[in-house]
Amino acid sequence: MKRKKYSPEFKREAIELVRRSGASCRQVALEIGVAPNLLTRWVREAQPNTEKAFSGTGSPRDEELTRLKRELARVTKERDFLRDAAAYFAKESSSGTR
């Protein structure tokens, strides 16, 4: 069975419905056709700021991991370049005339 994906707008509207109606997350979830534990999680995740909730597809941890991988690739390239340059200049200085 394929997992259903819900848009950020749908999630925000469902959270707002819970807050305005005074009904439990379970009641609202059953009315709109969402699993109660899923709606409860959305409400919990949206606590700090509803506007910024669900803005991206990845978590901050995923974004940090991607940034670190990018930085590691850059540093590895720099290291390899410097190693090759050092080897080249070492060879040049040892094969030069004295």
N, C-alpha and C positions, 0 to 999 in steps of 0.2 A: 504494500500500500504506500502510495506517495504521500509525503508530508505536505500539509497545507502551508502555504506562505501567506502571511497577512501583511498588508502595507502599513507603514508607520501611521498613516492617517486613520486607518481602521483601529489600530491599537490605541491611539490617542482618544478617539471617539468612544471606544469601549471603556477606557479608564475614566473619562469624563462622565459617562453614564453611571458608572459605579459611584462616583463622588456626588453627583447631583441627586440621584434617585434615593440614596440612603439604603438601598437594597444591598444584600450581601454579594460578594463576588460570585458565589455559586449561583445565586438566582439570576443575575445578569448574564453570566456565562451560558446558562442553559437557555435563556431567552434568545441570545444572539447566535447560538450554535457553536460555542467555543468550549474547550475543556476547562472546567473550573480551576484546576491547578495552573493552567496556562495564563488565564486572566489574572489570577492572584499574583503570579510572577511579574506580569506586565505592570500591575499597580505598584508592586514593591520596587521594581527597577525604575519607575518613573517618579519616585518620591522627590529626589533633589530638584529636578527641573523638567517639566513635561515637554517644553518646546525642544530641548536638546535630546530627549530620550528617543532612541531608535533612529538616530540620524544616519548611522552607517551600517554596513553589513558585518563588520568585524568588531571585536572587542578592543579596548585600548591595549590589552596584552598582545593581541595579534598585530596591531599596528606597530607596537614597540618591537616585536620580534622581526617584522619586515624591515623596519628601520635599521635594526642591528645587523641583519643579514646583508643589507645594502652597504652599510659601513664596513663590515668585515670584508666584503668583496673588494671594496675600494682600497682598503689598507693592504690586503693581500696582493693586489696589483702593484701598489707602490713598493712594497717589500721586494717583490720579484724583479721589478724594474731596477731598483737600487742594487740588488744582489748581482744582476747581470751587468750593470754599469760598473760596479766595483771589480768584477772579474775581468771585464774588458780592459779597464784602466790598469789593473794589476799586470795583465798580460802585456800591454803596451809598454809599461815602464820596465818590465824585466827583459823584453826583447829589444829595447833601444840600445844605441851605441854608447859606449863609455869612454 
